[in-house]
Amino acid sequence: MPQAIQHFDLPVVVDQDKCIEGCRVCVEVCPLDALAINPDTRKAYMARDECWYCTPCQVDCPANAVTVKIPYLLR
Amino acid sequence: MELHAEILVIGGGSAGSVAAIKAKEAMPDRTIMLLEKANIRRSGAITMGMDGLNNAVMPGHAEPEDYVKEITLANDGIVNQRALLRYAQSSAEMVSELDSWGVKFQKTSTGEFDMKKVHHNGRYVLPMPEGYDLKKILCRKIRRVGVRVENRIMATRLLLDSGRVAGAMGFNTRTGEFVVIRAKAVILSCGACGRLGLPASGYLYGTYEMPTNAGDGYSMAFHAGAELTNLECFQINPLIKDYNGPACAYVAGPFGGHTVNAQGHRFIQCDYWSGQMMMEFYRELNSGKGPVYLKMNHLADETISEIERIMHTTERPSRGQFHAGRGKSYRTDMVEMHISEIGLCSGHSASGVWTNENGETTVPGLYAAGDMASIPHNYLLGAFTFGKICAQHAVEYAKRVSEPMVDPAQVESERDRVLRPLSQPGGFPHHQVEYKLRRMVNDYLQPPKLTTRMEIGLEHFIRAKADLNDMGARDPHELMRAMEVHFIRDCAEMAARASLNRTESRWGLYHFRVEYPVSDNTNWFVHQNLRRKADGTIEFIKRPVAPYVVPLEKGERDSYGRLRIEAPAAVAEAV
């Protein structure tokens, strides 16, 4: 099946300057497993648009690097 | 990978966490395994904690018999009262135990639990203004007692040995490795089917329920031949429009907040969620007086600050951000409410895997607790309490029985089914298949329920099997979402068939059939159970309502049928 690349406004934003290399807290606490670590930068980012805007990633982040926005469709 | 446990608990949310803790405490030298498709740190329906217990039956405030009566009425009489009574007699001890684990409940200046009234008749709500650490506390307890936790494994089917449960099969959601777990007893605690209807926002994961709860337990129990009950009694909740979280009249109510129509008038006597209440909500929403709002803007500033402090830190804390984003404040604006998408969840209504007062299903060795088990209106404390009850009985059962055998044919067949999407990565993407399926659920199953419409829906759900077989997954994560669509489809088919088969209306809006608008107590004062026969077809069984252990008195019977406040405008004008 051919692949199309679409642009999405993703709910979880990770401040790449604040995010700690090697830390996986937000990736592990996300119930939907929507976050991932970029292997090049070793920092977290939202890899899938699957968000319940429940906020453990933001609350449990030790570096205050994560912000959960309300998903655009609901905002 | 092959694993072994004495008792396997599937789902590390509220019910499963307590089930695993209590089983391990009773069998410290045996392996008690807790399986979780995410990570138990924040998984399950209460990822960010809870603002209160809705159904605590506490000595001095309520008698267990009063609670049994209240839920019998709220669920239109179709209840197993022995199971309700078992819960009501056990819930206070569960609260004390949670208190001793460090869960913070609201207490009075004299150190008593600070109970509030929200239900129509009794006083059962115990606030937890600092309930945000609930999951962390449970997690700590799980580690301390030595439960073996297996995160990132999603169970897809149960194993059977000559009709009794023998374990479960599934896969690792990060590596895609197929997993077989042998166990003498299995406790299912997989939560609601919260991804059944599509939210009005159109966002797949913007559901009322935690969207990981896709009906996994309903589907696994069904395929194991267990009976499920009253799947036509949908979960439909009054929510903050678009945000789709509870408006939380239970929190705001004791502070003076309440539900009103667009004219600012109250129209229901009681904000407790029941089918009857939802029917009044639906009528108001669709009358000239809609929409419906949660009204708090008449409250004092410091009262609103306190409500905000609770509602913006527990359960669904991002709601504050949602309101701010739309420039709304509880101080000046009422909160617009709407009706949720449909789901299956006995925690709020009554549809679930059929369990008795011991948490036993109809399959030997298989137990169920929490939102997926059939004890009605069981909420969070019901999940904890029945998790504990299931553990007690599963431990006794495991001590009695021999090790089960694992059938290689079941393993091979499931391995092929589960890994298929990975072998065809170019197949239909899970999100498109899911969107279409759930849009059909909205179009054809939402009450008011029409016979022909539901029949067309059923055709679509059966036809969807072909699309599900053609789904592709490019990685194990997509495989997890794809296999969840199978759970959702199973639930959609069961919900359609059960709704068609019960030819009456019951539970207010939850099962409102246009062609059969009134309740038929002669033919339908029964639990409608269904199960999968050996040939794969579904059969229905009418289970009589067991004689009440707490009889209803004359005049009580229709108290939930009189929720509407009559002629509020006339009263307001007179004032």
Interface residues (C-beta under 8 A of the other chain):
Chain A: M1 E28 V29 C30 P31 L32 D33 R48 E50 C51 W52 Y53 C54 T55 P56 V59 D60 V68 K69 I70 P71 L73 L74 R75
Chain B: A38 N39 R41 R42 S43 G44 T47 M48 R152 T173 R174 S201 G202 Y203 L204 Y205 G206 T207 M210 P211 T212 D242 Y243 N244 R316 P317 S318 Q321 F322 G325 R326 G426 G427 G472 H477 M480 R481
